[in-house]
Amino acid sequence: MVTGSLLSFTGHCFLQRIHGIRCCSGSCNNGDNYKRELETKTPQVLKLTVSGVTELLRLFSLSNKDRLDTEIYRDGTEEVSVSSIDEVVRILESDYENAYFVTGIFTSAIYTEDCIFEDPTIKFQGTQLYARNLKLLVPFFDRPSISLRSIEKGVDSNTNFVLATWQLRTYLKFPWKPLILIDGRTLYELDDKFKIVKHVESWNVSALQAIGQIFSWSSWNLRD
């Protein structure tokens, strides 16, 4: 997602302007440890702040609600039927090719409507809400990319899951052109119908460090 910390700061700027796991490859860590690790790394006050600012940004964006709803589901209106975890993996690979973190274009049909989304700064429920959060961020990205490093499937206590590792790189359209560079992983937990019921992220940096990147001056003229 990486939407939590970015929504927090972009929302702040907006308001200022008055607007154990068993992987098939054997390389995954225990899923419960993964979730506990996520829960204990971020101060509760930061989570509450991010949640509050995100909600304010959403409220100030209600005038664009109809447009956002149309864009969100323009690519997800067709029913997608999946009958195996391998099909879910293929669809997720396609969504990563579309850089869904930074474009907002993803296959919403493989998620349950009440899917839980979580990263080190925020936790909420609802696929439509997640899609809207992504769309709110798109205008702030400059030269964004999301690179899929690996994607694996596995089973934890009879629950199917997919684990993807990735790297997010993007500049933000602020005067000082901060560079956001985060290595992360996303755990997709599936129900018995192979629909995603949980989308849980962890990052290689703390939530505070991630927000700190937003305030860092980048070497914008170094076009690599």
C-alpha positions as CSV (number, residue, x, y, z in Angstrom):
1,M,0.0,0.0,0.0
2,V,2.5,2.5,1.2
3,T,-0.6,4.8,1.1
4,G,-0.7,5.4,4.8
5,S,2.3,7.7,5.3
6,L,1.9,9.3,1.9
7,L,-1.8,10.0,2.5
8,S,-0.9,11.5,5.9
9,F,1.5,14.1,4.5
10,T,-0.3,14.8,1.2
11,G,-3.4,15.2,3.2
12,H,-1.7,17.7,5.4
13,C,-0.5,19.7,2.4
14,F,-4.0,19.5,0.9
15,L,-5.6,20.9,4.0
16,Q,-3.0,23.7,4.1
17,R,-4.3,24.7,0.7
18,I,-7.9,24.4,2.0
19,H,-8.8,21.6,0.0
20,G,4.1,-21.2,11.2
21,I,3.7,-20.0,7.2
22,R,4.8,-22.6,4.8
23,C,5.9,-21.3,1.4
24,C,6.2,-23.4,-1.7
25,S,9.8,-22.2,-2.0
26,G,10.4,-22.6,1.7
27,S,11.6,-19.0,2.0
28,C,8.8,-17.3,3.9
29,N,8.7,-16.4,7.6
30,N,5.8,-17.3,9.9
31,G,2.6,-15.4,9.1
32,D,1.6,-14.7,12.7
33,N,5.1,-13.4,13.4
34,Y,4.8,-11.2,10.3
35,K,1.6,-9.6,11.6
36,R,2.9,-9.2,15.2
37,E,6.0,-7.6,13.8
38,L,3.9,-5.1,11.9
39,E,1.8,-4.3,14.9
40,T,4.6,-3.6,17.3
41,K,6.9,-1.4,15.1
42,T,4.7,1.7,14.8
43,P,3.8,4.0,17.6
44,Q,0.0,4.0,18.2
45,V,-0.1,7.8,18.1
46,L,1.4,7.8,14.5
47,K,-1.2,5.3,13.4
48,L,-4.0,7.5,14.8
49,T,-2.6,10.6,13.2
50,V,-2.4,8.9,9.8
51,S,-5.9,7.5,10.1
52,G,-7.2,11.0,11.1
53,V,-5.5,12.9,8.3
54,T,-6.5,10.2,5.7
55,E,-10.1,10.6,6.7
56,L,-9.9,14.4,6.5
57,L,-8.4,14.2,3.0
58,R,-11.2,11.8,2.0
59,L,-13.8,14.2,3.3
60,F,-12.3,17.2,1.4
61,S,-12.3,15.1,-1.7
62,L,-16.0,14.2,-1.6
63,S,-16.7,16.6,-4.5
64,N,-14.7,14.2,-6.7
65,K,-16.5,11.1,-5.4
66,D,-18.4,10.3,-8.5
67,R,-15.4,10.7,-10.8
68,L,-13.2,8.6,-8.4
69,D,-15.8,5.8,-8.2
70,T,-16.0,5.7,-12.0
71,E,-12.2,5.5,-12.4
72,I,-11.9,2.9,-9.6
73,Y,-14.2,0.4,-11.2
74,R,-13.6,1.1,-14.8
75,D,-11.1,-1.7,-14.9
76,G,-12.8,-3.9,-12.4
77,T,-16.4,-4.2,-13.6
78,E,-16.0,-7.5,-15.4
79,E,-16.4,-10.5,-13.1
80,V,-13.2,-12.4,-12.6
81,S,-13.6,-16.1,-11.6
82,V,-10.7,-17.8,-9.9
83,S,-10.5,-21.4,-8.9
84,S,-6.9,-21.8,-7.7
85,I,-4.2,-20.0,-6.0
86,D,-2.1,-20.1,-9.2
87,E,-4.8,-18.0,-10.9
88,V,-4.6,-15.4,-8.1
89,V,-0.8,-15.3,-8.5
90,R,-1.1,-14.7,-12.2
91,I,-3.6,-11.9,-11.7
92,L,-1.4,-10.3,-9.0
93,E,1.6,-10.5,-11.3
94,S,-0.5,-8.6,-13.9
95,D,-1.5,-6.0,-11.4
96,Y,2.1,-5.4,-10.5
97,E,2.9,-5.0,-14.2
98,N,0.3,-2.3,-14.1
99,A,2.1,-0.8,-11.1
100,Y,-1.1,-0.8,-9.2
101,F,0.4,0.9,-6.1
102,V,1.0,4.1,-8.1
103,T,-1.6,3.9,-10.8
104,G,-4.6,2.7,-8.8
105,I,-5.3,0.1,-11.5
106,F,-5.9,-3.3,-10.0
107,T,-8.2,-6.3,-10.3
108,S,-10.7,-5.5,-7.5
109,A,-12.8,-8.5,-8.4
110,I,-10.3,-10.9,-6.7
111,Y,-10.8,-9.1,-3.3
112,T,-13.7,-9.4,-1.0
113,E,-15.7,-6.2,-0.6
114,D,-14.8,-6.2,3.1
115,C,-11.1,-7.0,2.6
116,I,-8.8,-5.7,5.4
117,F,-5.9,-3.5,4.3
118,E,-3.0,-2.8,6.6
119,D,0.5,-1.3,6.5
120,P,2.8,0.0,9.3
121,T,0.8,3.2,9.6
122,I,-2.9,2.4,8.9
123,K,-5.5,-0.3,9.0
124,F,-9.0,-0.2,7.4
125,Q,-11.6,-2.3,5.8
126,G,-13.1,-2.2,2.3
127,T,-11.8,-2.7,-1.2
128,Q,-13.6,0.4,-2.6
129,L,-12.0,2.5,0.1
130,Y,-8.6,1.1,-0.7
131,A,-9.1,1.9,-4.4
132,R,-10.2,5.4,-3.6
133,N,-7.1,6.0,-1.4
134,L,-4.9,4.9,-4.3
135,K,-6.6,7.2,-6.7
136,L,-6.2,10.1,-4.3
137,L,-2.4,9.6,-4.3
138,V,-1.9,9.3,-8.1
139,P,-1.7,13.1,-8.8
140,F,1.2,13.4,-6.3
141,F,3.5,10.9,-8.0
142,D,6.3,11.8,-10.4
143,R,8.1,9.1,-12.4
144,P,6.7,6.4,-10.2
145,S,7.6,2.7,-10.5
146,I,6.9,-0.5,-8.5
147,S,9.1,-3.5,-9.2
148,L,8.0,-7.0,-8.3
149,R,11.0,-8.8,-6.9
150,S,9.4,-12.2,-6.1
151,I,6.0,-13.7,-5.6
152,E,5.3,-17.0,-3.8
153,K,2.3,-19.0,-2.6
154,G,1.9,-21.0,0.5
155,V,-0.4,-22.3,3.3
156,D,-0.6,-21.3,6.9
157,S,-3.0,-23.2,9.2
158,N,-5.0,-24.4,6.1
159,T,-5.2,-20.8,4.9
160,N,-3.8,-20.1,1.4
161,F,-1.7,-17.0,1.0
162,V,0.5,-15.2,-1.5
163,L,3.6,-13.3,-0.5
164,A,5.0,-10.6,-2.8
165,T,8.2,-8.7,-2.3
166,W,8.7,-5.4,-4.2
167,Q,10.4,-2.0,-4.4
168,L,8.6,1.3,-4.7
169,R,10.4,4.2,-6.2
170,T,8.8,7.6,-6.9
171,Y,9.4,11.3,-6.6
172,L,6.6,13.4,-5.1
173,K,5.3,16.6,-6.7
174,F,6.4,18.9,-4.0
175,P,8.8,21.9,-4.4
176,W,11.8,19.9,-2.9
177,K,11.1,16.8,-5.0
178,P,11.5,14.1,-2.3
179,L,12.4,10.6,-3.5
180,I,10.4,7.8,-1.9
181,L,12.3,4.5,-2.0
182,I,10.9,1.6,-0.1
183,D,11.5,-2.2,-0.2
184,G,8.5,-4.0,1.1
185,R,6.4,-7.1,1.0
186,T,2.7,-7.8,0.9
187,L,0.9,-10.7,2.3
188,Y,-2.3,-11.6,0.5
189,E,-4.5,-13.9,2.6
190,L,-7.2,-15.9,0.7
191,D,-10.5,-17.4,1.8
192,D,-11.8,-20.8,0.6
193,K,-13.1,-19.2,-2.6
194,F,-9.6,-17.8,-3.4
195,K,-10.7,-14.3,-2.8
196,I,-8.2,-11.9,-1.0
197,V,-9.5,-11.2,2.5
198,K,-6.3,-9.5,3.9
199,H,-3.7,-7.3,2.2
200,V,-0.9,-6.7,4.8
201,E,2.3,-4.8,4.0
202,S,5.6,-4.5,5.8
203,W,8.5,-2.3,4.8
204,N,12.3,-2.3,5.2
205,V,12.1,1.0,7.0
206,S,10.0,2.1,10.0
207,A,6.9,4.2,9.5
208,L,8.8,7.2,10.9
209,Q,11.7,6.7,8.5
210,A,9.2,6.4,5.6
211,I,7.6,9.7,6.5
212,G,11.1,11.2,6.9
213,Q,11.8,10.5,3.3
214,I,9.0,12.9,2.4
215,F,10.9,15.7,4.0
216,S,14.2,14.8,2.5
217,W,15.6,16.9,-0.4
218,S,16.4,14.8,-3.4
219,S,19.0,15.1,-6.1
220,W,16.3,15.9,-8.7
221,N,18.8,16.7,-11.4
222,L,20.4,13.3,-11.2
223,R,18.3,11.5,-13.7
224,D,19.1,7.8,-13.2
